């Protein structure tokens, strides 16, 4: 675990990501690892949020530190309503206030309509929508006061199309879009941007809703997306202080808008 920033040499200038503190939830998964590596390369201090995959989170954090960066793994069960507050407190203890929130953790269990019980629905909403809301609620006041912040919700093209994972999944991701629009307009005057990134059918995530070979046939570009492609677009969004209140799809042409 790295130490909190203390040197004036790492204090960031206005609108720059260098030296900022980022929390990436779901940082131990395929997209999460790519996000961690990409933001660490920009010299942010990275809190790698994880649920059950402590070993994977510790490994990617150790990789960042070994390459001269600052990273720490922080665990939380986002099904619990008190977890976001505890997660933010752990990040602040390690590095200081969160400047960049990338809410990437999510559930994606495939279930048809008839098999989704109320407990399934509640669990999906808790992780995919309530936790991102509570994390934003915890971090927004400090961002607003410092007049800098970046919030990026990782959504899904299922929010537009309904998808094939399940109704509870599509509903939870669509809720992120509404949350994005509510926050973005109110926080823009304070230098805080809020956007969502909606990928579809990304390889190496463990959340593909079917056989990769069959899924490729649904994608106009003819292949699955790569976690690194998601991370590249995420970084472009986070870098741009004029981009806010947007939902950007990354789906190989599945859903033209």
CORGIHU-V419830 format. One record per helix or strand. SS is the DSSP state (h for helix, s for strand). FROM is the first residue (numbers start at 0). TO is the last residue. Records with the same first field share a line. If there is no record, write none. Layout:
SS = FROM-TO + FROM-TO
This chain:
h = 7-9 + 29-40 + 53-65 + 82-93 + 112-114 + 117-145 + 157-160 + 166-189 + 211-215 + 226-238
s = 20-23 + 44-49 + 69-74 + 99-102 + 148-153 + 191-198 + 201-201 + 224-224 + 246-249
